[in-house]
Amino acid sequence: MTAMVMTACTGQKAEKVEATQDNFNYVVDQFADLQILRYRVPGFESLSLKQKQLLYHLSEAALMGRDILFDQNCRYNLPIRRALEAVYTGYKGDRTDPQFVALETYLKRVWFANGIHHHYAEDKFVPGFTPEFFQTCISQVGASALPLREGQTVEQFVAEISPVIFDPAVMAKRTVQSGDVDLIRASANNYYGEGVTQVEVEDFYARMKAGKDTISPISYGLNSRLVKENGKLVEKVWKVGGLYSSAIEKIVSELQKATAFAENDAQKSIIGKLIEYYQSGDLKIFDAYSILWVEDTASDVDFVNGFIETYGDPLGMKASWESTVNFINKEATKRTKVISDNAQWFEDHSPVDKRFKKEKVKGVSAKVITVSNLPNADWIRRDHGSKSVTIENITEAYDKASQGNGFNDEFVWSDKEREGLKKYGFITDNLHTDLHECLGHGSGKLLPDTDPDALKAYSSTLEEARADLFGLYYLGDAKLVELGLVPDAEAYKAEYYKYIMNGLMTQLVRIEQGKNVEEAHMRNRQLIAKWVYEKGKADNVIELKQRDGKTYVVVNDYAKLRELFGTLLAEVQRIKSEGDFSAGKKLVEEYAVKVDPALHAEVLERYAKLNLAPYKGFVNPVMKEVKNDKGDVTDIVLDYTEGYTDQMLRYSKVYSFLPSYNE
Ligand code: ZN
């Protein structure tokens, strides 16, 4: 398999990560619950110079926006990061002092999570150093190196920033997704200005949507912060000349350079549209760009750059900035072509109600490559198909590594399941991702009167569940054997077992004792696993068995399990198609959120003994231009030697354009 990930700018998406001890020279750093890995980019050398230059400028554009996500996640993230970086580089005391080591760990976590909240659990980090130590460090640094507000003294700065770091009650959670609180006011993120309430936001966008096109609706609110000015709500749009302008101008400038190296006219116009969108902030242009992007299946180089995913906003409207760059893995892509060529067959044979099926599934294309995601707007998926991707090099590394680290020995019921995972796990895991991305998200349709935002805070979890269920259901279908995608009719059982074990038990290793499940993908997995466990109880489909005081998942009836996936898929599709908010809410609240504290404690204890870091991050290879004496670029080379701290400090120095306070 060839590796395809080029630049994961923020680099820190650890969505589908298995525990691993892949300890040869891939491991760069380890701290808290994180292990930082280096990844390779095989195939880069054999690209043309033009393609390499395109990748270079797109990767530069990816780095230019790094600060945006920090500021979106919380308005204090940039000042805190900058203050800590100043302390870290200027510290004069003993660097082995436990207080300093704790500060260093805290800073590394802030870099990884793009802010002061855990990237998955969304809770604020608990610093291992004292406010007094922080105060001492800050006074060593001196005013000129600190992100002070205009006219602010160092003392005032410390007084402002300290509660944000140290007081657990202040800005406790990045995104509050459920409960009876005001989700906007309870969330520490920065998508809405101070004092803006959930009711005000909902009213504001309801009014904006009223009477507008519902066939191809604009993603209202996607690229702005909603703030109150003189008692009136106004959108501060993220664009050239608007909010985040100083970073967006740099992105645009790199995109302009990239245009010269575009592989074809279609790609040239995609980049051009994106520039136009960044310059205007016009969401109609964003949709036009998204359509061009989805339709381009000819280019080898691909990228995502912009405000795409809305998981960070409790109301699912505001998008966080992200960027990834990649090129195609041609070999593995053939597999997804087989899937997309048969898209209509899958749509026609799915267990959902006929009224919710698409008569015609269009243009489903798929590439094996990268972390990038689908555009959000439902109508783009419906009318223009979807474009999807897999990071095969990364999944393979995880899969290989996870064989030898003791994880499966600890949690998997018997050798039979372990052998299945070894034999089929990599194939079926990739295939599940392909089915999820290529077919799952793009399948089904809304009834004509259904508001696409009807499921509100529950929409992300239910959408992921829908796509996962589509994939799970078809993994066990004889059609996959017929298409040559799996070697035999037994293969799917490996993914079924892993999915249920993960959803019922092992994903809990990523959650602190006493906390509930918050993140949408994790909620989705627990929702599915718990639902089929409960509904299959009468037939003993899945059991939680005890052995030597430990709990194990045992799947007794894989065929019945598949039927249950089909039943739940039909129900989740109905909820989406009809916009049945109360049924969606019930499903999520009943199955996806709550954790059994005793089982949680057991899993954490067993996992702790394995000494594995539950999350993985990556250091990017450094791309360098090689020039001749006339100054022409003659090659682009990759350097794999940079460490994590060095890379983060360099990014903060070279690619940091936003003011500390973006208000
Ligand atoms: Zn998905």
Residues whose N, C-alpha, C, O or C-beta is under 5 A from the ligand:
A	BS01	ZN	E464 A467
